[in-house]
């Protein structure tokens, strides 16, 4: 092999490396940026969850998949009727392996809540709950004033929901976000 041939071989290897860098470099940057954006969206904007129990039937069924908006509350605040995902409160001793729960906001901070004859009362007025199945009644809410910064949360399946009736009002600081979409199964797709 002559010096000229060695120089040509060396030049073609260098050219191939440069060509490879031109292809891989921008693509690697695009992948890294895409992963970073996906992580930021999951951390601060949206997150999906799986429904493992029947506590929110009929609104959410076992096996449903939902999307939670993490920016709804800072923008719109928490409203009665919102369905929220929240971290398990310390007072919930049922299953320490469960980290996150999903329930509906029933009572707001400062309100007085109780149940009587199967109905929920807020500040002396019976609460309209059109999301409950006909004939579903609510019991076991002792008369109480919800502390500042806390919310009274219950499942829509009142006969099979371990909720604020048992573990008390939940601090808003435990809220992860508001359920905005049921996306799976596709036949039950709905904006909530």
ZAMARFI-593966 format. One line per 4 residues: for each residue y, x, z of C-alpha. Coordinates in nm, 2 decimals. Each point is the difference from the previous one (the first is absolute). Layout:
N
Y X Z ~ ... .
//
This chain:
192
0.00 0.00 0.00 ~ 0.34 0.14 -0.09 ~ 0.32 -0.01 0.20 ~ 0.13 -0.25 -0.25 .
-0.30 -0.24 0.05 ~ 0.03 0.04 0.38 ~ 0.37 -0.09 -0.01 ~ -0.07 -0.30 -0.22 .
-0.27 -0.13 0.24 ~ 0.23 0.06 0.29 ~ 0.28 -0.19 -0.18 ~ -0.22 -0.30 -0.08 .
-0.12 -0.02 0.37 ~ 0.36 0.01 0.11 ~ 0.09 -0.27 -0.25 ~ -0.29 -0.22 0.11 .
0.11 0.04 0.37 ~ 0.36 -0.10 -0.10 ~ -0.13 -0.29 -0.19 ~ -0.22 -0.11 0.29 .
0.30 0.03 0.24 ~ 0.21 -0.22 -0.23 ~ -0.27 -0.27 0.01 ~ -0.11 0.02 0.36 .
0.34 0.08 0.16 ~ 0.18 -0.33 -0.09 ~ -0.31 -0.20 0.05 ~ -0.06 0.15 0.34 .
0.36 -0.07 0.10 ~ -0.04 -0.36 -0.12 ~ -0.32 -0.05 0.20 ~ 0.16 0.15 0.32 .
0.32 -0.22 -0.04 ~ -0.22 -0.31 -0.07 ~ -0.21 0.06 0.31 ~ 0.32 0.06 0.21 .
0.16 -0.32 -0.12 ~ -0.33 -0.20 0.07 ~ -0.01 0.14 0.35 ~ 0.37 -0.08 0.06 .
-0.05 -0.36 -0.13 ~ -0.30 -0.05 0.23 ~ 0.19 0.14 0.30 ~ 0.33 -0.18 -0.04 .
-0.03 -0.29 -0.26 ~ -0.34 -0.17 -0.06 ~ -0.35 0.03 0.14 ~ -0.31 -0.19 -0.07 .
-0.24 -0.14 0.27 ~ -0.34 -0.17 0.01 ~ -0.06 -0.32 0.20 ~ -0.31 0.05 0.21 .
0.00 -0.32 0.21 ~ 0.05 -0.37 -0.03 ~ 0.30 -0.03 0.24 ~ 0.24 -0.08 -0.28 .
-0.22 -0.26 -0.19 ~ 0.10 -0.19 -0.21 ~ 0.30 0.22 -0.10 ~ -0.20 0.32 -0.01 .
-0.38 0.01 -0.04 ~ -0.25 0.27 0.11 ~ 0.00 0.26 -0.28 ~ 0.35 -0.07 -0.13 .
0.22 0.29 -0.08 ~ 0.38 -0.02 0.07 ~ 0.31 0.20 -0.06 ~ 0.25 0.06 0.28 .
0.36 0.07 -0.05 ~ 0.13 0.25 0.25 ~ 0.36 -0.05 -0.10 ~ 0.02 -0.38 0.04 .
0.09 0.00 0.37 ~ 0.28 0.26 -0.02 ~ 0.16 -0.20 -0.28 ~ -0.08 -0.36 0.08 .
-0.10 0.01 0.37 ~ -0.31 -0.18 0.15 ~ -0.01 -0.37 -0.07 ~ -0.22 -0.27 0.16 .
-0.29 -0.06 -0.24 ~ -0.02 0.36 -0.13 ~ -0.35 0.14 -0.01 ~ 0.01 0.35 0.14 .
-0.23 0.30 0.04 ~ 0.05 0.18 0.33 ~ -0.16 0.28 0.21 ~ -0.24 -0.13 0.27 .
0.20 -0.05 0.32 ~ -0.12 0.18 0.31 ~ -0.07 -0.34 0.17 ~ -0.27 -0.08 -0.27 .
-0.31 0.14 0.16 ~ -0.25 -0.18 -0.22 ~ -0.09 0.27 -0.25 ~ 0.17 0.34 0.03 .
-0.14 0.10 -0.34 ~ 0.23 -0.25 -0.17 ~ 0.34 0.17 -0.07 ~ 0.19 -0.27 -0.20 .
0.01 -0.38 0.03 ~ 0.15 -0.28 -0.22 ~ 0.15 -0.31 0.15 ~ 0.29 -0.25 -0.06 .
0.33 0.01 0.18 ~ 0.03 -0.32 0.21 ~ 0.26 0.08 0.27 ~ 0.31 0.22 -0.02 .
0.16 0.21 0.27 ~ 0.18 -0.20 0.27 ~ -0.18 -0.33 -0.09 ~ -0.20 -0.21 0.25 .
-0.34 -0.08 -0.13 ~ -0.29 -0.21 0.12 ~ -0.28 -0.24 -0.12 ~ -0.06 -0.35 0.10 .
-0.26 -0.25 -0.14 ~ -0.10 0.24 -0.27 ~ 0.36 0.07 -0.13 ~ 0.23 0.30 0.03 .
0.35 -0.06 0.14 ~ 0.29 0.24 -0.04 ~ 0.31 -0.06 0.22 ~ -0.12 -0.36 0.06 .
-0.06 -0.09 -0.37 ~ -0.34 -0.04 -0.15 ~ -0.06 0.26 -0.27 ~ -0.10 -0.11 -0.35 .
-0.29 0.21 -0.12 ~ -0.09 -0.11 -0.36 ~ -0.22 0.31 -0.05 ~ -0.25 -0.12 0.25 .
-0.30 -0.20 -0.12 ~ 0.02 -0.38 0.09 ~ -0.12 -0.07 0.35 ~ 0.02 0.37 0.11 .
0.15 -0.01 0.35 ~ 0.15 0.27 0.22 ~ -0.08 0.05 0.37 ~ 0.04 0.26 0.27 .
0.37 0.09 -0.04 ~ 0.15 0.00 0.35 ~ 0.37 -0.07 0.02 ~ 0.18 0.34 -0.03 .
0.32 0.15 -0.14 ~ -0.07 0.27 -0.26 ~ 0.16 0.33 0.11 ~ 0.28 0.16 -0.21 .
-0.15 0.20 -0.28 ~ -0.34 -0.17 0.02 ~ -0.16 -0.27 -0.22 ~ -0.27 -0.26 0.07 .
-0.27 0.04 -0.27 ~ -0.30 -0.23 -0.08 ~ -0.27 -0.03 -0.26 ~ -0.01 -0.30 -0.22 .
-0.36 -0.06 0.10 ~ 0.10 -0.11 0.36 ~ -0.36 -0.05 0.11 ~ -0.10 0.35 -0.10 .
0.30 0.23 0.05 ~ 0.05 0.24 0.28 ~ 0.38 0.02 0.01 ~ 0.32 -0.02 0.21 .
-0.16 -0.29 0.20 ~ -0.23 0.27 0.15 ~ 0.17 0.34 -0.03 ~ 0.36 -0.13 0.03 .
0.31 0.05 -0.22 ~ 0.00 0.30 -0.22 ~ 0.29 0.26 -0.02 ~ 0.16 0.01 -0.34 .
-0.03 0.37 0.02 ~ -0.37 -0.04 -0.08 ~ 0.06 -0.18 -0.32 ~ -0.12 0.18 -0.32 .
0.14 -0.25 -0.24 ~ 0.01 -0.35 -0.15 ~ -0.29 -0.13 -0.22 ~ 0.15 -0.07 -0.34 .
-0.30 -0.02 -0.23 ~ -0.37 -0.09 0.00 ~ -0.13 0.19 -0.31 ~ -0.38 -0.02 0.04 .
-0.22 -0.18 -0.08 ~ 0.19 -0.06 -0.32 ~ -0.08 -0.37 0.02 ~ 0.20 -0.03 0.32 .
0.30 0.21 -0.12 ~ 0.31 -0.13 0.17 ~ 0.35 0.10 0.10 ~ 0.03 -0.08 0.37 .
//
